[in-house]
């Protein structure tokens, strides 16, 4: 069993501060409320999903380009934080 999952944000509530629809987030495997066959405006039917409080999210994921590596991505992030 995995300790975490990655999922796409389909809806974000009005008090959401960090995520928006379309983001991919990493979150603990054991948290959230499962939902199925939920009709979502401007999306369609969500076959399988999880309602998750924003405080339960480990982080927001991003896709690395082919010329990037995890090390260079991490280094770039550290440099930005130190400025």
mmCIF file of the C-alpha atoms, coordinates in Angstrom:
data_MODEL
# 
_entry.id   MODEL 
# 
loop_
_atom_site.group_PDB 
_atom_site.id 
_atom_site.type_symbol 
_atom_site.label_atom_id 
_atom_site.label_alt_id 
_atom_site.label_comp_id 
_atom_site.label_asym_id 
_atom_site.label_entity_id 
_atom_site.label_seq_id 
_atom_site.pdbx_PDB_ins_code 
_atom_site.Cartn_x 
_atom_site.Cartn_y 
_atom_site.Cartn_z 
_atom_site.occupancy 
_atom_site.B_iso_or_equiv 
_atom_site.pdbx_formal_charge 
_atom_site.auth_seq_id 
_atom_site.auth_comp_id 
_atom_site.auth_asym_id 
_atom_site.auth_atom_id 
_atom_site.pdbx_PDB_model_num 
ATOM 1  C CA . UNK A 1 1  ? 0.000   0.000  0.000   1.00 0.00 ? 1  UNK A CA 1 
ATOM 2  C CA . UNK A 1 2  ? 1.275   3.456  -0.894  1.00 0.00 ? 2  UNK A CA 1 
ATOM 3  C CA . UNK A 1 3  ? 1.670   6.117  1.787   1.00 0.00 ? 3  UNK A CA 1 
ATOM 4  C CA . UNK A 1 4  ? 0.596   8.930  -0.561  1.00 0.00 ? 4  UNK A CA 1 
ATOM 5  C CA . UNK A 1 5  ? -1.356  9.667  -3.729  1.00 0.00 ? 5  UNK A CA 1 
ATOM 6  C CA . UNK A 1 6  ? -1.230  12.259 -6.492  1.00 0.00 ? 6  UNK A CA 1 
ATOM 7  C CA . UNK A 1 7  ? -4.500  13.639 -7.812  1.00 0.00 ? 7  UNK A CA 1 
ATOM 8  C CA . UNK A 1 8  ? -5.836  16.469 -9.924  1.00 0.00 ? 8  UNK A CA 1 
ATOM 9  C CA . UNK A 1 9  ? -7.844  19.242 -8.284  1.00 0.00 ? 9  UNK A CA 1 
ATOM 10 C CA . UNK A 1 10 ? -11.258 19.343 -10.003 1.00 0.00 ? 10 UNK A CA 1 
ATOM 11 C CA . UNK A 1 11 ? -12.949 21.859 -7.696  1.00 0.00 ? 11 UNK A CA 1 
ATOM 12 C CA . UNK A 1 12 ? -11.494 24.248 -5.119  1.00 0.00 ? 12 UNK A CA 1 
ATOM 13 C CA . UNK A 1 13 ? -13.667 25.901 -2.505  1.00 0.00 ? 13 UNK A CA 1 
ATOM 14 C CA . UNK A 1 14 ? -13.988 29.665 -2.020  1.00 0.00 ? 14 UNK A CA 1 
ATOM 15 C CA . UNK A 1 15 ? -11.598 29.599 0.962   1.00 0.00 ? 15 UNK A CA 1 
ATOM 16 C CA . UNK A 1 16 ? -8.895  27.658 -0.883  1.00 0.00 ? 16 UNK A CA 1 
ATOM 17 C CA . UNK A 1 17 ? -5.596  29.569 -0.543  1.00 0.00 ? 17 UNK A CA 1 
ATOM 18 C CA . UNK A 1 18 ? -3.040  27.302 -2.198  1.00 0.00 ? 18 UNK A CA 1 
ATOM 19 C CA . UNK A 1 19 ? -4.741  25.192 -4.849  1.00 0.00 ? 19 UNK A CA 1 
ATOM 20 C CA . UNK A 1 20 ? -6.913  25.776 -7.874  1.00 0.00 ? 20 UNK A CA 1 
ATOM 21 C CA . UNK A 1 21 ? -8.670  23.571 -10.407 1.00 0.00 ? 21 UNK A CA 1 
ATOM 22 C CA . UNK A 1 22 ? -6.122  21.863 -12.647 1.00 0.00 ? 22 UNK A CA 1 
ATOM 23 C CA . UNK A 1 23 ? -3.357  21.619 -10.014 1.00 0.00 ? 23 UNK A CA 1 
ATOM 24 C CA . UNK A 1 24 ? -1.900  18.217 -9.188  1.00 0.00 ? 24 UNK A CA 1 
ATOM 25 C CA . UNK A 1 25 ? -1.442  17.614 -5.473  1.00 0.00 ? 25 UNK A CA 1 
ATOM 26 C CA . UNK A 1 26 ? 0.259   15.007 -3.314  1.00 0.00 ? 26 UNK A CA 1 
ATOM 27 C CA . UNK A 1 27 ? -1.690  13.876 -0.254  1.00 0.00 ? 27 UNK A CA 1 
ATOM 28 C CA . UNK A 1 28 ? -1.761  11.049 2.318   1.00 0.00 ? 28 UNK A CA 1 
ATOM 29 C CA . UNK A 1 29 ? -3.356  7.818  1.144   1.00 0.00 ? 29 UNK A CA 1 
ATOM 30 C CA . UNK A 1 30 ? -5.509  7.425  4.251   1.00 0.00 ? 30 UNK A CA 1 
ATOM 31 C CA . UNK A 1 31 ? -7.167  10.874 4.267   1.00 0.00 ? 31 UNK A CA 1 
ATOM 32 C CA . UNK A 1 32 ? -10.155 12.327 2.467   1.00 0.00 ? 32 UNK A CA 1 
ATOM 33 C CA . UNK A 1 33 ? -13.735 11.255 1.839   1.00 0.00 ? 33 UNK A CA 1 
ATOM 34 C CA . UNK A 1 34 ? -14.208 9.026  -1.240  1.00 0.00 ? 34 UNK A CA 1 
ATOM 35 C CA . UNK A 1 35 ? -16.940 9.993  -3.732  1.00 0.00 ? 35 UNK A CA 1 
ATOM 36 C CA . UNK A 1 36 ? -18.166 8.304  -6.904  1.00 0.00 ? 36 UNK A CA 1 
ATOM 37 C CA . UNK A 1 37 ? -20.397 9.210  -9.848  1.00 0.00 ? 37 UNK A CA 1 
ATOM 38 C CA . UNK A 1 38 ? -20.550 12.869 -8.868  1.00 0.00 ? 38 UNK A CA 1 
ATOM 39 C CA . UNK A 1 39 ? -21.866 15.342 -11.458 1.00 0.00 ? 39 UNK A CA 1 
ATOM 40 C CA . UNK A 1 40 ? -19.602 18.419 -11.660 1.00 0.00 ? 40 UNK A CA 1 
ATOM 41 C CA . UNK A 1 41 ? -20.533 21.574 -13.608 1.00 0.00 ? 41 UNK A CA 1 
ATOM 42 C CA . UNK A 1 42 ? -18.166 22.275 -16.537 1.00 0.00 ? 42 UNK A CA 1 
ATOM 43 C CA . UNK A 1 43 ? -16.490 18.882 -15.992 1.00 0.00 ? 43 UNK A CA 1 
ATOM 44 C CA . UNK A 1 44 ? -19.028 16.079 -16.348 1.00 0.00 ? 44 UNK A CA 1 
ATOM 45 C CA . UNK A 1 45 ? -19.329 13.004 -14.190 1.00 0.00 ? 45 UNK A CA 1 
ATOM 46 C CA . UNK A 1 46 ? -16.494 12.340 -11.798 1.00 0.00 ? 46 UNK A CA 1 
ATOM 47 C CA . UNK A 1 47 ? -16.295 8.541  -11.639 1.00 0.00 ? 47 UNK A CA 1 
ATOM 48 C CA . UNK A 1 48 ? -13.956 8.333  -8.653  1.00 0.00 ? 48 UNK A CA 1 
ATOM 49 C CA . UNK A 1 49 ? -12.747 11.171 -6.424  1.00 0.00 ? 49 UNK A CA 1 
ATOM 50 C CA . UNK A 1 50 ? -11.848 12.302 -2.933  1.00 0.00 ? 50 UNK A CA 1 
ATOM 51 C CA . UNK A 1 51 ? -13.001 15.333 -0.966  1.00 0.00 ? 51 UNK A CA 1 
ATOM 52 C CA . UNK A 1 52 ? -9.883  16.588 0.776   1.00 0.00 ? 52 UNK A CA 1 
ATOM 53 C CA . UNK A 1 53 ? -9.260  19.473 3.148   1.00 0.00 ? 53 UNK A CA 1 
ATOM 54 C CA . UNK A 1 54 ? -6.484  21.750 1.869   1.00 0.00 ? 54 UNK A CA 1 
ATOM 55 C CA . UNK A 1 55 ? -4.530  21.365 5.135   1.00 0.00 ? 55 UNK A CA 1 
ATOM 56 C CA . UNK A 1 56 ? -4.123  17.640 4.343   1.00 0.00 ? 56 UNK A CA 1 
ATOM 57 C CA . UNK A 1 57 ? -2.126  18.281 1.166   1.00 0.00 ? 57 UNK A CA 1 
ATOM 58 C CA . UNK A 1 58 ? 1.619   17.516 1.247   1.00 0.00 ? 58 UNK A CA 1 
ATOM 59 C CA . UNK A 1 59 ? 2.353   19.755 -1.724  1.00 0.00 ? 59 UNK A CA 1 
ATOM 60 C CA . UNK A 1 60 ? 1.463   20.940 -5.211  1.00 0.00 ? 60 UNK A CA 1 
ATOM 61 C CA . UNK A 1 61 ? 3.241   18.992 -7.946  1.00 0.00 ? 61 UNK A CA 1 
ATOM 62 C CA . UNK A 1 62 ? 4.709   20.322 -11.168 1.00 0.00 ? 62 UNK A CA 1 
ATOM 63 C CA . UNK A 1 63 ? 5.945   18.606 -14.309 1.00 0.00 ? 63 UNK A CA 1 
ATOM 64 C CA . UNK A 1 64 ? 9.668   18.821 -15.043 1.00 0.00 ? 64 UNK A CA 1 
ATOM 65 C CA . UNK A 1 65 ? 10.773  19.463 -18.620 1.00 0.00 ? 65 UNK A CA 1 
ATOM 66 C CA . UNK A 1 66 ? 12.957  16.856 -20.354 1.00 0.00 ? 66 UNK A CA 1 
ATOM 67 C CA . UNK A 1 67 ? 16.076  18.998 -19.823 1.00 0.00 ? 67 UNK A CA 1 
ATOM 68 C CA . UNK A 1 68 ? 15.444  19.395 -16.088 1.00 0.00 ? 68 UNK A CA 1 
ATOM 69 C CA . UNK A 1 69 ? 16.379  16.946 -13.375 1.00 0.00 ? 69 UNK A CA 1 
ATOM 70 C CA . UNK A 1 70 ? 15.078  16.702 -9.861  1.00 0.00 ? 70 UNK A CA 1 
ATOM 71 C CA . UNK A 1 71 ? 18.403  18.053 -8.542  1.00 0.00 ? 71 UNK A CA 1 
ATOM 72 C CA . UNK A 1 72 ? 18.356  21.161 -10.748 1.00 0.00 ? 72 UNK A CA 1 
ATOM 73 C CA . UNK A 1 73 ? 14.682  21.785 -9.918  1.00 0.00 ? 73 UNK A CA 1 
ATOM 74 C CA . UNK A 1 74 ? 15.426  21.553 -6.187  1.00 0.00 ? 74 UNK A CA 1 
ATOM 75 C CA . UNK A 1 75 ? 18.467  23.831 -6.483  1.00 0.00 ? 75 UNK A CA 1 
ATOM 76 C CA . UNK A 1 76 ? 16.499  26.452 -8.393  1.00 0.00 ? 76 UNK A CA 1 
ATOM 77 C CA . UNK A 1 77 ? 13.783  26.426 -5.714  1.00 0.00 ? 77 UNK A CA 1 
ATOM 78 C CA . UNK A 1 78 ? 16.365  26.877 -2.922  1.00 0.00 ? 78 UNK A CA 1 
ATOM 79 C CA . UNK A 1 79 ? 17.964  29.837 -4.722  1.00 0.00 ? 79 UNK A CA 1 
ATOM 80 C CA . UNK A 1 80 ? 14.556  31.529 -5.097  1.00 0.00 ? 80 UNK A CA 1 
ATOM 81 C CA . UNK A 1 81 ? 13.819  31.082 -1.400  1.00 0.00 ? 81 UNK A CA 1 
ATOM 82 C CA . UNK A 1 82 ? 17.158  32.591 -0.350  1.00 0.00 ? 82 UNK A CA 1 
ATOM 83 C CA . UNK A 1 83 ? 16.723  35.779 -2.398  1.00 0.00 ? 83 UNK A CA 1 
# 
